[in-house]
């Protein structure tokens, strides 16, 4: 979309979620994600005990792009460590995240169509994990089936038949596993995330999610905005305890025992704080040019309806260049 002057991109929640964009010189418009309270979404609202920040006060971050550890004639090779990290999501408070490389969102992976991407994941978390590339055309043994888990570093297969949960787990890695992606598909905005049977919800809620972009010649020939004008936006809602920890109504907060959530949240968990790339209601300075937004709903259950407010006086608000086709 083309903005008329240097201004700000703002993301907020006011009874629902709003992504504000400047529109025109003398007025400030917005991209509305209308969702008053729990209206239109499955699940129940979980309110934060911590004080939430004022909207539009924290800069909007871009997740770092991961660099390959080495490259050969046909593939790029990456390494990611799944580990506990600390993030200042709410000003003045520390939040424990379970993140890829200890950050939330995880680092962005960029693949080239037709070149294999190999990612070695090392699990230093206290629970089994499995990585699913959402939207990827992936061989079955690397697709992140929910019961194909990598147990934590230092664990052994014996005694980990189910390691919490009710499903029998297939241990594919003791500490590490190399996921291989052919990247034999058109350019796309994909995401990778934890997919562990019975625990996907809380483990993604703790931070195990990131972007995976596939690029190709056909996409580049379109002349779409690139570089700083190609902006990934991982939108999600979270709730926080008084000390800044993520609040999630798990029956077993350690995620090592019985799965499940408290009865009121059987249909999903709706947080009262909207995060974009791990930051509450951020602000992004933009210029008077076209921008490409890669919109990802990484919420547990919340739905978003995005629209410009006010709408443009003429022309389309957005030009859709792609959408998700996979579950």
C-alpha positions in Angstrom: 0.0 0.0 0.0 1.2 3.6 -0.6 1.4 6.0 2.3 1.3 9.7 1.6 4.1 10.9 4.0 6.6 9.8 6.6 4.5 8.7 9.6 3.9 5.7 11.8 2.5 2.3 11.6 0.7 1.5 14.9 -0.8 -1.7 16.2 -3.3 -1.6 19.1 -6.1 -3.3 20.9 -9.1 -1.3 21.9 -11.8 -3.8 22.7 -10.4 -5.7 19.8 -7.2 -5.3 17.7 -6.3 -2.3 15.5 -3.4 -1.9 13.1 -3.2 1.9 12.6 -1.6 3.3 9.5 -1.4 7.0 8.4 -3.6 7.9 5.5 -3.5 11.4 4.1 -1.6 14.4 5.4 -4.0 15.9 7.9 -5.6 12.7 9.3 -4.5 9.5 10.7 -6.2 6.3 9.6 -5.9 2.7 10.6 -6.0 -1.0 9.7 -8.7 -2.3 11.9 -8.8 -5.9 13.2 -12.3 -5.7 14.6 -12.8 -8.2 17.4 -14.6 -6.8 20.4 -13.6 -9.0 23.4 -14.2 -12.6 22.4 -16.7 -11.8 19.6 -16.1 -13.8 16.5 -13.5 -16.0 18.1 -13.6 -19.4 19.8 -12.3 -19.5 23.4 -12.5 -17.4 26.5 -10.7 -14.2 27.4 -7.8 -14.5 29.9 -7.0 -11.1 31.5 -3.5 -10.1 32.5 -2.6 -9.4 36.1 0.4 -7.3 35.0 0.0 -3.6 33.9 0.0 -3.4 30.2 1.8 -0.6 28.3 0.2 2.4 26.6 -0.2 1.7 22.9 2.2 3.2 20.3 5.2 3.7 22.7 7.5 0.7 21.8 9.3 0.5 18.4 8.2 -2.3 16.1 11.0 -4.9 15.7 11.8 -7.2 12.7 12.9 -10.7 13.6 16.5 -11.4 12.6 17.3 -13.4 9.4 19.3 -16.5 10.3 22.5 -17.0 8.4 23.6 -20.5 7.2 26.5 -22.2 9.0 27.6 -23.5 5.6 26.5 -23.9 2.0 27.2 -26.4 -0.8 26.2 -26.8 -4.4 22.6 -27.7 -3.6 21.8 -26.7 -0.1 22.0 -24.2 2.8 22.6 -25.6 6.3 21.4 -23.9 9.5 21.5 -24.5 13.2 18.8 -23.5 15.7 18.8 -24.1 19.5 15.5 -24.4 21.2 16.1 -22.9 24.7 14.8 -20.8 27.5 15.3 -17.1 27.0 14.3 -13.8 28.7 12.6 -11.0 26.9 11.4 -7.6 28.1 7.9 -7.7 26.4 6.2 -5.6 29.0 8.4 -2.6 30.0 10.3 -3.2 33.2 9.3 -6.9 33.5 11.1 -10.0 32.2 9.2 -12.8 30.5 10.5 -16.3 30.2 10.2 -17.5 26.6 10.7 -20.9 25.1 12.2 -19.7 21.8 14.1 -20.8 18.7 17.6 -19.5 19.6 15.9 -18.3 22.8 14.0 -15.4 21.1 10.4 -14.8 20.2 9.6 -14.8 17.4 12.3 -17.2 16.3 14.8 -16.1 13.6 13.5 -15.9 10.0 14.7 -18.6 7.6 15.0 -17.6 3.9 15.1 -20.4 1.3 15.5 -20.3 -2.5 13.1 -22.4 -4.6 14.8 -25.6 -5.7 17.6 -25.4 -3.2 17.4 -27.7 -0.2 17.3 -26.2 3.3 18.6 -28.3 6.1 18.0 -27.1 9.7 19.6 -28.9 12.7 17.4 -28.2 15.7 18.9 -28.8 19.2 16.4 -29.2 22.0 17.7 -27.6 25.3 14.1 -27.2 26.6 12.8 -29.3 29.5 10.2 -31.1 27.3 10.1 -32.9 24.0 9.5 -30.8 20.9 8.9 -31.3 17.2 9.1 -28.7 14.4 6.4 -28.4 11.7 6.9 -26.2 8.6 3.4 -24.9 8.1 2.6 -24.8 4.3 5.8 -26.5 3.3 5.9 -29.3 0.7 7.9 -31.6 3.0 8.8 -35.3 3.0 6.8 -37.2 5.7 9.8 -38.0 7.8 10.6 -34.3 8.1 7.1 -32.9 8.3 7.0 -32.6 12.1 4.2 -35.1 12.8 3.0 -34.5 16.3 4.3 -37.7 17.8 7.7 -37.6 16.1 9.6 -35.8 18.9 13.1 -34.8 19.7 13.7 -35.3 23.4 15.8 -32.8 25.4 19.6 -32.9 25.4 20.8 -35.4 28.0 17.6 -37.5 27.9 17.4 -41.0 26.7 14.7 -42.9 24.8 14.0 -45.2 27.7 11.4 -43.7 30.0 10.1 -41.3 27.3 7.4 -43.4 25.8 5.0 -40.6 26.1 6.8 -38.0 28.4 3.6 -36.3 29.3 0.4 -36.5 27.3 -1.6 -39.5 26.3 -0.1 -40.4 22.9 2.8 -42.8 22.4 5.7 -40.8 21.1 8.2 -41.8 18.4 11.6 -40.4 19.4 13.4 -39.3 16.2 16.2 -37.5 17.9 18.0 -37.5 21.3 18.8 -33.8 21.6 19.1 -33.0 17.9 17.5 -33.7 14.6 18.1 -32.4 11.0 15.0 -31.3 9.3 15.4 -31.4 5.5 13.2 -29.2 3.3 13.4 -29.5 -0.6 11.9 -26.0 -1.1 10.4 -27.3 -4.3 7.5 -24.9 -4.3 6.5 -21.4 -5.3 7.5 -18.4 -3.3 5.5 -18.2 -0.1 5.3 -16.9 3.4 5.5 -20.0 5.6 6.0 -20.4 9.4 7.6 -23.0 11.5 6.4 -23.9 15.0 6.3 -26.5 17.6 3.8 -29.3 16.9 4.1 -31.7 19.9 1.1 -33.9 20.5 -1.2 -32.6 23.2 1.0 -29.6 23.9 1.2 -27.5 20.7 -1.0 -24.7 22.1 1.0 -23.9 25.3 4.4 -24.5 23.6 3.7 -22.1 20.8 2.2 -19.7 23.3 5.6 -19.7 25.1 7.3 -18.6 21.9 8.1 -21.5 19.6 7.2 -19.9 16.3 9.0 -18.1 13.5 8.8 -17.1 9.8 10.2 -19.2 6.9 10.2 -17.4 3.6 10.6 -19.1 0.2 11.8 -16.8 -2.7 11.9 -17.5 -6.4 12.5 -15.7 -9.7 8.8 -15.4 -10.5 8.0 -13.5 -7.4 11.0 -11.2 -7.9 9.9 -10.4 -11.4 6.6 -8.9 -10.0 8.5 -5.9 -8.6 6.9 -6.2 -5.1 8.3 -4.1 -2.3 11.5 -5.5 -0.9 14.1 -4.9 1.7 12.9 -2.6 4.5 9.5 -2.4 2.7 8.9 -6.1 3.0 7.6 -6.4 6.6 6.7 -9.6 8.4 4.0 -9.1 11.0 3.4 -12.0 13.4 0.2 -11.0 15.2 -0.8 -12.9 18.4 -2.5 -12.3 21.7 -1.1 -13.1 25.1 -1.9 -12.6 28.7 0.6 -12.0 31.5 0.9 -12.8 35.2 1.8 -10.0 37.7 5.6 -10.7 37.3 5.5 -10.6 33.5 5.3 -14.4 32.8 3.1 -15.7 30.1 -0.3 -16.7 31.6 -1.8 -19.9 30.2 -4.4 -22.1 31.9 -2.6 -25.4 31.5 -3.6 -28.2 33.9 0.2 -28.8 34.3 2.2 -25.6 33.8 5.4 -27.6 33.5 4.0 -29.3 30.4 5.6 -32.6 31.5 2.5 -34.3 32.9 -1.1 -34.3 31.9 -2.1 -32.2 28.9 -5.1 -29.9 28.7 -6.4 -26.6 30.0 -8.9 -25.5 32.6 -12.5 -26.1 31.6 -13.4 -22.5 30.7 -10.6 -22.5 28.0 -11.4 -25.8 26.2 -12.3 -23.9 23.0 -9.2 -21.7 23.1 -7.3 -19.0 25.0 -7.8 -15.3 24.1 -5.2 -12.9 25.6 -5.9 -9.2 26.3 -2.5 -8.0 25.0 -1.9 -7.9 21.2 1.7 -8.5 20.2 3.3 -7.9 16.8 6.7 -9.6 16.4 6.7 -10.1 20.2 6.0 -6.5 21.1 2.8 -5.0 22.5 1.1 -2.5 20.2 4.3 -1.3 18.5 4.9 1.7 16.3 6.8 1.5 13.0 8.0 4.6 11.2 7.4 4.3 7.4 7.9 6.3 4.3 5.7 7.4 1.4 6.1 4.3 -0.7 4.6 0.9 -1.2 4.9 -1.7 1.6 4.4 -5.4 1.6 2.9 -6.9 4.8 3.3 -10.6 5.5 0.5 -11.1 7.9 0.6 -14.1 10.2 -2.1 -14.9 12.8 -0.1 -16.8 15.5 -2.8 -16.5 18.1 -4.2 -19.5 20.0 -7.8 -18.9 19.0 -8.4 -15.2 18.1 -9.6 -14.3 14.7 -8.8 -10.9 13.1 -10.7 -8.9 10.5 -8.2 -6.4 9.0 -9.4 -3.3 7.1 -8.2 0.3 6.7 -9.9 3.0 8.9 -10.9 5.3 7.3 -11.0 3.6 3.9 -9.1 5.2 1.0 -11.1 7.8 -0.9 -10.4 5.9 -4.1 -8.8 2.6 -5.1 -8.3 -0.6 -3.2 -7.0 -0.6 0.4 -4.7 -3.6 -0.3 -3.6 -5.8 -3.2 -3.5 -9.4 -2.1 -0.5 -11.2 -3.6 -0.7 -14.5 -1.7 -2.5 -16.5 0.9 -2.1 -19.6 3.0 -3.3 -22.8 1.4 -2.3 -25.3 4.0 -3.4 -26.3 7.5 
